[in-house]
Amino acid sequence: MSKFMPDDDSHIQDECHVASMIILFRPENIEKVKNSLEQINYLEIFAEDPIGKIIAVIEAPNTRSLRDITTRVETSEGVMSASSVYHETMTEAEAEEILPIDQSPQETMNKIAAAAK
């Protein structure tokens, strides 16, 4: 536990964490890995390559959830490695503006990229 910050997110009321991960696995495990990832709340498969790669997008409500999701991905059966490649923290209002519920993951990533410019 940090002496500067509580171990939980009780000090932050209005946040959203958007992150992405590249997940590597053996090609023969694609269905097993996809099934495991589809069971994880706040995670969506953004793209997949049958040679053994998945890009996942995470929209977590707090840092603890993001940590738990990352650990769950890393320890999922069939996963060889999982690397975080993007992480941004924003307020819920910013997230609602950039991440409408009815848009696809591709639209979400395009809006995030445009907002970062």
N, C-alpha and C positions, 0 to 999 in steps of 0.2 A: 504494500500500500504506500502510496506517495504521501509525503508529509505536506505537500503543497495542494493536493487535490483529493477529494474523497474517492474511494474505490468504486463508487457507483456514479450514476449520472443525475443524482437528485439535485445538483446545483445548476443543471441546465434544463430549462423547461421547453424550449422552442427550437428543436434542431432536427435535422435529417442528414444522414450520412449516405452519400452516393459513392459506391466503389465498384471496381471491376477486377476480375481475376482471370488469369489464364490457367487452365487446369489441364494437366497432361496425364495420359493413361495409355495403356496398350490398346490397339485398335479392337481387339477381340472383346474388350471390356466396355465398349461404348454404351450398350444398353444398361448394364449394371450401374455404370457411373451416372448416366442420365436419370435413371430411376431414383438413385440416391439423392441427386441434386434437386429433383422435382419435389422431394419431400421437405425441403428446407424453406421455411417461411422467409420472406423478404428477398429471396434469390430467384432470378430468372435467367434461363439460358438465352444468351444473346446470339451466339453463333456456334456452330460445331463443324469440325473437320474430321471425317472418318479415319484419318491417319493417326488420330489420338489427341486432339485438342478441342477444348471447349472454352469459350469466353462467356463468363457469367457476370451479370450486373446485380448489384446488391443495393437496396434502398432500406437502410436500417434506421430505426428511431433513435438509437443512442450508441455510444461506443461499446458498451457491454454486449449489446446484441451483435454488433459488427464483429467483435472478438469471438463470440460464440459461433457465429456463422462461419468465420474463417477457420476456426478449429474443426468444426464439423466437416467442412469441405476437405480440409487436409487429411482427416482421418477416415474419410469415406472409403468403402471397399473398392478397390480397383484404381484409386487415384495414386499416381506416382509422385506428382508434385503439384503444388498450387501456389501461384505467385500473384501478389497484389500489384496491379499496374496503374491504378488510379484511385484517388480518394479525395473527396471534397465534403466539407461540412457546410451546410447552409441552414437558414431558418426554415421553418415550416412554410411560411409565406413565400419565400423564394422557391422552395421546392414545388409548391402548388402551381406557381407561375410557369416553371420550367418543365415540370414532370406531370402533366395532366394524366389522370387515370386512364383515359381512353386512347392514349397514343402507344404506338409500338415501341419496343426497345430501341430500334434504329432511329426513330424520330426523337426519342429521349436523348440518345447519345449525340445526335446532330445538334440539338438545342443546347446541350451542355457545352459542346465544343464552340458553338457560336457565342455563348455567353462568356466564355473564358477569353475571347479575343479582345 
